[in-house]
Amino acid sequence: MSLVFRNAQLSDVDVCHRIESSRYPEDEAASRENIERRIAAFAEGFLVAERQGEVIGFVNGGATSKVDLADEEIKAMIGHDPKGENLVIMSVVVDESVAGTGVAGQLMRAYVARAWEQGRKSIFLLCKTHLISFYEKFGFRWICKSNSTHGGAEWHEMAAEVSA
């Protein structure tokens, strides 16, 4: 499957929100407003995957020099610093039609590569237990069980070093 990776544009808000809200539980999915805010504030941290001109998935995050994964404010880009040495991933999601086909893995590889190209030091994320091994494939290591209560779920903090 030939994919094109590019920075998100404001014209992608609706399709990204549709994908996000169809794949995450309602109390975990980002609102349309937060997706729009993330693209407007930091398009270079919002990577979409396209197949034949159609957005089929994305990874997005914010940049910061101070990492607190339990802090919900970063999801609304509060505390975002475009020059921050670290990225904090907020969503990794693909359309249901391509789930299990490797698109999420290709997105992660592209996101990590771009973080390196941008000179970032590390990438952090929260994930559920069943996804720990997925992120380990891309150089992430488990840090600890998180204090985050996002969506009422149990989360794990993970990090990957990306600087040379």
Biotite code that builds the C-alpha atoms (Angstrom):
import biotite.structure as struc

atoms = struc.array([
    struc.Atom([0.000, 0.000, 0.000], chain_id="A", res_id=1, res_name="MET", atom_name="CA", element="C"),
    struc.Atom([1.629, 3.224, -1.181], chain_id="A", res_id=2, res_name="SER", atom_name="CA", element="C"),
    struc.Atom([1.256, 5.975, 1.389], chain_id="A", res_id=3, res_name="LEU", atom_name="CA", element="C"),
    struc.Atom([2.060, 9.666, 1.393], chain_id="A", res_id=4, res_name="VAL", atom_name="CA", element="C"),
    struc.Atom([2.931, 11.322, 4.704], chain_id="A", res_id=5, res_name="PHE", atom_name="CA", element="C"),
    struc.Atom([2.447, 15.058, 5.119], chain_id="A", res_id=6, res_name="ARG", atom_name="CA", element="C"),
    struc.Atom([1.739, 17.683, 7.739], chain_id="A", res_id=7, res_name="ASN", atom_name="CA", element="C"),
    struc.Atom([-1.941, 18.139, 8.474], chain_id="A", res_id=8, res_name="ALA", atom_name="CA", element="C"),
    struc.Atom([-3.808, 21.158, 7.154], chain_id="A", res_id=9, res_name="GLN", atom_name="CA", element="C"),
    struc.Atom([-6.901, 22.825, 8.569], chain_id="A", res_id=10, res_name="LEU", atom_name="CA", element="C"),
    struc.Atom([-8.880, 21.261, 5.711], chain_id="A", res_id=11, res_name="SER", atom_name="CA", element="C"),
    struc.Atom([-8.112, 17.862, 7.337], chain_id="A", res_id=12, res_name="ASP", atom_name="CA", element="C"),
    struc.Atom([-9.886, 18.649, 10.626], chain_id="A", res_id=13, res_name="VAL", atom_name="CA", element="C"),
    struc.Atom([-13.195, 16.954, 9.803], chain_id="A", res_id=14, res_name="ASP", atom_name="CA", element="C"),
    struc.Atom([-11.719, 13.718, 8.448], chain_id="A", res_id=15, res_name="VAL", atom_name="CA", element="C"),
    struc.Atom([-9.244, 13.503, 11.332], chain_id="A", res_id=16, res_name="CYS", atom_name="CA", element="C"),
    struc.Atom([-12.046, 14.051, 13.834], chain_id="A", res_id=17, res_name="HIS", atom_name="CA", element="C"),
    struc.Atom([-14.150, 11.374, 12.129], chain_id="A", res_id=18, res_name="ARG", atom_name="CA", element="C"),
    struc.Atom([-11.288, 8.864, 12.322], chain_id="A", res_id=19, res_name="ILE", atom_name="CA", element="C"),
    struc.Atom([-10.437, 9.790, 15.932], chain_id="A", res_id=20, res_name="GLU", atom_name="CA", element="C"),
    struc.Atom([-14.024, 9.603, 17.169], chain_id="A", res_id=21, res_name="SER", atom_name="CA", element="C"),
    struc.Atom([-14.687, 6.314, 15.378], chain_id="A", res_id=22, res_name="SER", atom_name="CA", element="C"),
    struc.Atom([-11.635, 4.572, 16.863], chain_id="A", res_id=23, res_name="ARG", atom_name="CA", element="C"),
    struc.Atom([-11.388, 5.933, 20.419], chain_id="A", res_id=24, res_name="TYR", atom_name="CA", element="C"),
    struc.Atom([-14.048, 5.720, 23.139], chain_id="A", res_id=25, res_name="PRO", atom_name="CA", element="C"),
    struc.Atom([-16.029, 8.950, 23.396], chain_id="A", res_id=26, res_name="GLU", atom_name="CA", element="C"),
    struc.Atom([-14.407, 9.989, 26.680], chain_id="A", res_id=27, res_name="ASP", atom_name="CA", element="C"),
    struc.Atom([-10.904, 9.468, 25.228], chain_id="A", res_id=28, res_name="GLU", atom_name="CA", element="C"),
    struc.Atom([-11.284, 10.900, 21.717], chain_id="A", res_id=29, res_name="ALA", atom_name="CA", element="C"),
    struc.Atom([-10.092, 14.418, 21.033], chain_id="A", res_id=30, res_name="ALA", atom_name="CA", element="C"),
    struc.Atom([-12.817, 16.925, 20.273], chain_id="A", res_id=31, res_name="SER", atom_name="CA", element="C"),
    struc.Atom([-13.038, 18.530, 16.849], chain_id="A", res_id=32, res_name="ARG", atom_name="CA", element="C"),
    struc.Atom([-11.933, 21.782, 18.496], chain_id="A", res_id=33, res_name="GLU", atom_name="CA", element="C"),
    struc.Atom([-8.814, 20.189, 19.990], chain_id="A", res_id=34, res_name="ASN", atom_name="CA", element="C"),
    struc.Atom([-7.890, 18.606, 16.657], chain_id="A", res_id=35, res_name="ILE", atom_name="CA", element="C"),
    struc.Atom([-8.288, 21.970, 14.938], chain_id="A", res_id=36, res_name="GLU", atom_name="CA", element="C"),
    struc.Atom([-6.248, 23.671, 17.692], chain_id="A", res_id=37, res_name="ARG", atom_name="CA", element="C"),
    struc.Atom([-3.465, 21.073, 17.353], chain_id="A", res_id=38, res_name="ARG", atom_name="CA", element="C"),
    struc.Atom([-3.216, 21.523, 13.588], chain_id="A", res_id=39, res_name="ILE", atom_name="CA", element="C"),
    struc.Atom([-3.298, 25.326, 13.821], chain_id="A", res_id=40, res_name="ALA", atom_name="CA", element="C"),
    struc.Atom([-0.702, 25.462, 16.592], chain_id="A", res_id=41, res_name="ALA", atom_name="CA", element="C"),
    struc.Atom([1.710, 22.778, 15.423], chain_id="A", res_id=42, res_name="PHE", atom_name="CA", element="C"),
    struc.Atom([1.086, 21.343, 11.960], chain_id="A", res_id=43, res_name="ALA", atom_name="CA", element="C"),
    struc.Atom([4.648, 19.975, 11.863], chain_id="A", res_id=44, res_name="GLU", atom_name="CA", element="C"),
    struc.Atom([3.699, 17.764, 14.826], chain_id="A", res_id=45, res_name="GLY", atom_name="CA", element="C"),
    struc.Atom([0.513, 16.508, 13.171], chain_id="A", res_id=46, res_name="PHE", atom_name="CA", element="C"),
    struc.Atom([1.373, 13.910, 10.533], chain_id="A", res_id=47, res_name="LEU", atom_name="CA", element="C"),
    struc.Atom([-1.308, 12.389, 8.301], chain_id="A", res_id=48, res_name="VAL", atom_name="CA", element="C"),
    struc.Atom([-1.096, 9.318, 6.094], chain_id="A", res_id=49, res_name="ALA", atom_name="CA", element="C"),
    struc.Atom([-2.824, 9.488, 2.725], chain_id="A", res_id=50, res_name="GLU", atom_name="CA", element="C"),
    struc.Atom([-3.654, 6.725, 0.315], chain_id="A", res_id=51, res_name="ARG", atom_name="CA", element="C"),
    struc.Atom([-4.806, 7.840, -3.129], chain_id="A", res_id=52, res_name="GLN", atom_name="CA", element="C"),
    struc.Atom([-5.417, 11.360, -1.816], chain_id="A", res_id=53, res_name="GLY", atom_name="CA", element="C"),
    struc.Atom([-7.548, 10.224, 1.137], chain_id="A", res_id=54, res_name="GLU", atom_name="CA", element="C"),
    struc.Atom([-6.463, 10.701, 4.772], chain_id="A", res_id=55, res_name="VAL", atom_name="CA", element="C"),
    struc.Atom([-6.506, 7.263, 6.403], chain_id="A", res_id=56, res_name="ILE", atom_name="CA", element="C"),
    struc.Atom([-4.678, 7.914, 9.661], chain_id="A", res_id=57, res_name="GLY", atom_name="CA", element="C"),
    struc.Atom([-2.570, 10.280, 11.691], chain_id="A", res_id=58, res_name="PHE", atom_name="CA", element="C"),
    struc.Atom([-0.194, 10.826, 14.590], chain_id="A", res_id=59, res_name="VAL", atom_name="CA", element="C"),
    struc.Atom([-0.254, 14.116, 16.437], chain_id="A", res_id=60, res_name="ASN", atom_name="CA", element="C"),
    struc.Atom([1.493, 15.696, 19.350], chain_id="A", res_id=61, res_name="GLY", atom_name="CA", element="C"),
    struc.Atom([2.799, 18.826, 20.960], chain_id="A", res_id=62, res_name="GLY", atom_name="CA", element="C"),
    struc.Atom([6.309, 19.995, 21.758], chain_id="A", res_id=63, res_name="ALA", atom_name="CA", element="C"),
    struc.Atom([7.580, 20.848, 25.207], chain_id="A", res_id=64, res_name="THR", atom_name="CA", element="C"),
    struc.Atom([10.722, 21.014, 27.265], chain_id="A", res_id=65, res_name="SER", atom_name="CA", element="C"),
    struc.Atom([8.816, 20.052, 30.425], chain_id="A", res_id=66, res_name="LYS", atom_name="CA", element="C"),
    struc.Atom([7.135, 16.642, 30.224], chain_id="A", res_id=67, res_name="VAL", atom_name="CA", element="C"),
    struc.Atom([4.206, 15.767, 32.488], chain_id="A", res_id=68, res_name="ASP", atom_name="CA", element="C"),
    struc.Atom([2.171, 13.095, 30.743], chain_id="A", res_id=69, res_name="LEU", atom_name="CA", element="C"),
    struc.Atom([-0.596, 13.199, 33.347], chain_id="A", res_id=70, res_name="ALA", atom_name="CA", element="C"),
    struc.Atom([-1.178, 16.909, 32.608], chain_id="A", res_id=71, res_name="ASP", atom_name="CA", element="C"),
    struc.Atom([-4.328, 17.142, 30.482], chain_id="A", res_id=72, res_name="GLU", atom_name="CA", element="C"),
    struc.Atom([-3.550, 20.719, 29.400], chain_id="A", res_id=73, res_name="GLU", atom_name="CA", element="C"),
    struc.Atom([-1.063, 19.658, 26.711], chain_id="A", res_id=74, res_name="ILE", atom_name="CA", element="C"),
    struc.Atom([-3.953, 18.025, 24.822], chain_id="A", res_id=75, res_name="LYS", atom_name="CA", element="C"),
    struc.Atom([-5.373, 21.534, 24.355], chain_id="A", res_id=76, res_name="ALA", atom_name="CA", element="C"),
    struc.Atom([-1.871, 22.782, 23.425], chain_id="A", res_id=77, res_name="MET", atom_name="CA", element="C"),
    struc.Atom([-1.533, 24.673, 26.727], chain_id="A", res_id=78, res_name="ILE", atom_name="CA", element="C"),
    struc.Atom([2.166, 24.627, 27.544], chain_id="A", res_id=79, res_name="GLY", atom_name="CA", element="C"),
    struc.Atom([3.050, 23.730, 23.947], chain_id="A", res_id=80, res_name="HIS", atom_name="CA", element="C"),
    struc.Atom([6.405, 25.212, 22.916], chain_id="A", res_id=81, res_name="ASP", atom_name="CA", element="C"),
    struc.Atom([7.202, 24.694, 19.216], chain_id="A", res_id=82, res_name="PRO", atom_name="CA", element="C"),
    struc.Atom([10.912, 24.851, 20.042], chain_id="A", res_id=83, res_name="LYS", atom_name="CA", element="C"),
    struc.Atom([10.587, 22.296, 22.853], chain_id="A", res_id=84, res_name="GLY", atom_name="CA", element="C"),
    struc.Atom([13.135, 19.496, 22.768], chain_id="A", res_id=85, res_name="GLU", atom_name="CA", element="C"),
    struc.Atom([10.525, 16.786, 23.364], chain_id="A", res_id=86, res_name="ASN", atom_name="CA", element="C"),
    struc.Atom([7.382, 15.699, 21.563], chain_id="A", res_id=87, res_name="LEU", atom_name="CA", element="C"),
    struc.Atom([4.357, 14.341, 23.398], chain_id="A", res_id=88, res_name="VAL", atom_name="CA", element="C"),
    struc.Atom([2.161, 12.132, 21.210], chain_id="A", res_id=89, res_name="ILE", atom_name="CA", element="C"),
    struc.Atom([-1.555, 12.572, 21.804], chain_id="A", res_id=90, res_name="MET", atom_name="CA", element="C"),
    struc.Atom([-3.102, 10.295, 19.176], chain_id="A", res_id=91, res_name="SER", atom_name="CA", element="C"),
    struc.Atom([-2.011, 7.476, 16.909], chain_id="A", res_id=92, res_name="VAL", atom_name="CA", element="C"),
    struc.Atom([-5.036, 6.370, 14.923], chain_id="A", res_id=93, res_name="VAL", atom_name="CA", element="C"),
    struc.Atom([-5.959, 4.857, 11.567], chain_id="A", res_id=94, res_name="VAL", atom_name="CA", element="C"),
    struc.Atom([-9.256, 4.416, 9.785], chain_id="A", res_id=95, res_name="ASP", atom_name="CA", element="C"),
    struc.Atom([-10.985, 1.139, 10.564], chain_id="A", res_id=96, res_name="GLU", atom_name="CA", element="C"),
    struc.Atom([-10.713, 0.141, 6.884], chain_id="A", res_id=97, res_name="SER", atom_name="CA", element="C"),
    struc.Atom([-6.905, -0.071, 7.202], chain_id="A", res_id=98, res_name="VAL", atom_name="CA", element="C"),
    struc.Atom([-6.601, -1.317, 10.789], chain_id="A", res_id=99, res_name="ALA", atom_name="CA", element="C"),
    struc.Atom([-4.151, -4.200, 11.042], chain_id="A", res_id=100, res_name="GLY", atom_name="CA", element="C"),
    struc.Atom([-2.492, -3.486, 7.682], chain_id="A", res_id=101, res_name="THR", atom_name="CA", element="C"),
    struc.Atom([0.657, -1.808, 9.004], chain_id="A", res_id=102, res_name="GLY", atom_name="CA", element="C"),
    struc.Atom([-0.400, 1.793, 8.410], chain_id="A", res_id=103, res_name="VAL", atom_name="CA", element="C"),
    struc.Atom([-0.035, 2.704, 12.106], chain_id="A", res_id=104, res_name="ALA", atom_name="CA", element="C"),
    struc.Atom([3.483, 1.270, 12.099], chain_id="A", res_id=105, res_name="GLY", atom_name="CA", element="C"),
    struc.Atom([4.433, 3.229, 8.991], chain_id="A", res_id=106, res_name="GLN", atom_name="CA", element="C"),
    struc.Atom([3.028, 6.383, 10.592], chain_id="A", res_id=107, res_name="LEU", atom_name="CA", element="C"),
    struc.Atom([5.077, 5.793, 13.741], chain_id="A", res_id=108, res_name="MET", atom_name="CA", element="C"),
    struc.Atom([8.292, 5.239, 11.764], chain_id="A", res_id=109, res_name="ARG", atom_name="CA", element="C"),
    struc.Atom([7.656, 8.433, 9.787], chain_id="A", res_id=110, res_name="ALA", atom_name="CA", element="C"),
    struc.Atom([6.861, 10.408, 12.959], chain_id="A", res_id=111, res_name="TYR", atom_name="CA", element="C"),
    struc.Atom([10.013, 9.238, 14.740], chain_id="A", res_id=112, res_name="VAL", atom_name="CA", element="C"),
    struc.Atom([12.091, 10.053, 11.630], chain_id="A", res_id=113, res_name="ALA", atom_name="CA", element="C"),
    struc.Atom([10.627, 13.558, 11.469], chain_id="A", res_id=114, res_name="ARG", atom_name="CA", element="C"),
    struc.Atom([11.299, 14.092, 15.171], chain_id="A", res_id=115, res_name="ALA", atom_name="CA", element="C"),
    struc.Atom([14.938, 13.215, 14.508], chain_id="A", res_id=116, res_name="TRP", atom_name="CA", element="C"),
    struc.Atom([15.049, 15.564, 11.487], chain_id="A", res_id=117, res_name="GLU", atom_name="CA", element="C"),
    struc.Atom([13.629, 18.362, 13.677], chain_id="A", res_id=118, res_name="GLN", atom_name="CA", element="C"),
    struc.Atom([16.394, 17.788, 16.216], chain_id="A", res_id=119, res_name="GLY", atom_name="CA", element="C"),
    struc.Atom([14.060, 16.669, 19.000], chain_id="A", res_id=120, res_name="ARG", atom_name="CA", element="C"),
    struc.Atom([15.553, 14.861, 21.972], chain_id="A", res_id=121, res_name="LYS", atom_name="CA", element="C"),
    struc.Atom([12.737, 12.483, 22.929], chain_id="A", res_id=122, res_name="SER", atom_name="CA", element="C"),
    struc.Atom([9.171, 11.449, 22.193], chain_id="A", res_id=123, res_name="ILE", atom_name="CA", element="C"),
    struc.Atom([6.781, 10.608, 25.015], chain_id="A", res_id=124, res_name="PHE", atom_name="CA", element="C"),
    struc.Atom([3.345, 9.010, 24.967], chain_id="A", res_id=125, res_name="LEU", atom_name="CA", element="C"),
    struc.Atom([0.678, 7.353, 27.067], chain_id="A", res_id=126, res_name="LEU", atom_name="CA", element="C"),
    struc.Atom([-0.758, 4.010, 26.030], chain_id="A", res_id=127, res_name="CYS", atom_name="CA", element="C"),
    struc.Atom([-2.892, 1.186, 27.318], chain_id="A", res_id=128, res_name="LYS", atom_name="CA", element="C"),
    struc.Atom([-1.311, -2.093, 28.398], chain_id="A", res_id=129, res_name="THR", atom_name="CA", element="C"),
    struc.Atom([-2.128, -3.966, 25.179], chain_id="A", res_id=130, res_name="HIS", atom_name="CA", element="C"),
    struc.Atom([-0.200, -1.387, 23.108], chain_id="A", res_id=131, res_name="LEU", atom_name="CA", element="C"),
    struc.Atom([3.095, -1.417, 25.024], chain_id="A", res_id=132, res_name="ILE", atom_name="CA", element="C"),
    struc.Atom([4.649, -4.039, 22.730], chain_id="A", res_id=133, res_name="SER", atom_name="CA", element="C"),
    struc.Atom([3.493, -2.116, 19.633], chain_id="A", res_id=134, res_name="PHE", atom_name="CA", element="C"),
    struc.Atom([5.375, 1.018, 20.711], chain_id="A", res_id=135, res_name="TYR", atom_name="CA", element="C"),
    struc.Atom([8.442, -0.962, 21.778], chain_id="A", res_id=136, res_name="GLU", atom_name="CA", element="C"),
    struc.Atom([8.894, -1.865, 18.072], chain_id="A", res_id=137, res_name="LYS", atom_name="CA", element="C"),
    struc.Atom([9.667, 1.813, 17.412], chain_id="A", res_id=138, res_name="PHE", atom_name="CA", element="C"),
    struc.Atom([12.221, 2.256, 20.169], chain_id="A", res_id=139, res_name="GLY", atom_name="CA", element="C"),
    struc.Atom([9.891, 3.258, 22.987], chain_id="A", res_id=140, res_name="PHE", atom_name="CA", element="C"),
    struc.Atom([10.585, 1.945, 26.459], chain_id="A", res_id=141, res_name="ARG", atom_name="CA", element="C"),
    struc.Atom([8.142, 1.595, 29.323], chain_id="A", res_id=142, res_name="TRP", atom_name="CA", element="C"),
    struc.Atom([8.705, 4.181, 32.058], chain_id="A", res_id=143, res_name="ILE", atom_name="CA", element="C"),
    struc.Atom([5.918, 3.634, 34.583], chain_id="A", res_id=144, res_name="CYS", atom_name="CA", element="C"),
    struc.Atom([2.212, 3.306, 35.156], chain_id="A", res_id=145, res_name="LYS", atom_name="CA", element="C"),
    struc.Atom([0.829, 6.815, 34.666], chain_id="A", res_id=146, res_name="SER", atom_name="CA", element="C"),
    struc.Atom([-1.126, 8.989, 37.069], chain_id="A", res_id=147, res_name="ASN", atom_name="CA", element="C"),
    struc.Atom([-3.291, 10.085, 34.122], chain_id="A", res_id=148, res_name="SER", atom_name="CA", element="C"),
    struc.Atom([-7.001, 9.461, 34.550], chain_id="A", res_id=149, res_name="THR", atom_name="CA", element="C"),
    struc.Atom([-7.881, 10.394, 30.951], chain_id="A", res_id=150, res_name="HIS", atom_name="CA", element="C"),
    struc.Atom([-11.106, 8.684, 29.956], chain_id="A", res_id=151, res_name="GLY", atom_name="CA", element="C"),
    struc.Atom([-11.118, 6.762, 33.234], chain_id="A", res_id=152, res_name="GLY", atom_name="CA", element="C"),
    struc.Atom([-8.601, 4.288, 31.785], chain_id="A", res_id=153, res_name="ALA", atom_name="CA", element="C"),
    struc.Atom([-5.289, 2.910, 33.040], chain_id="A", res_id=154, res_name="GLU", atom_name="CA", element="C"),
    struc.Atom([-2.330, 4.344, 31.118], chain_id="A", res_id=155, res_name="TRP", atom_name="CA", element="C"),
    struc.Atom([1.385, 3.633, 30.823], chain_id="A", res_id=156, res_name="HIS", atom_name="CA", element="C"),
    struc.Atom([4.093, 6.214, 30.157], chain_id="A", res_id=157, res_name="GLU", atom_name="CA", element="C"),
    struc.Atom([6.589, 5.412, 27.415], chain_id="A", res_id=158, res_name="MET", atom_name="CA", element="C"),
    struc.Atom([9.506, 7.311, 25.883], chain_id="A", res_id=159, res_name="ALA", atom_name="CA", element="C"),
    struc.Atom([11.903, 7.033, 22.957], chain_id="A", res_id=160, res_name="ALA", atom_name="CA", element="C"),
    struc.Atom([15.186, 8.877, 22.555], chain_id="A", res_id=161, res_name="GLU", atom_name="CA", element="C"),
    struc.Atom([15.497, 10.261, 19.040], chain_id="A", res_id=162, res_name="VAL", atom_name="CA", element="C"),
    struc.Atom([18.538, 12.555, 19.059], chain_id="A", res_id=163, res_name="SER", atom_name="CA", element="C"),
    struc.Atom([21.818, 11.294, 17.652], chain_id="A", res_id=164, res_name="ALA", atom_name="CA", element="C"),
])
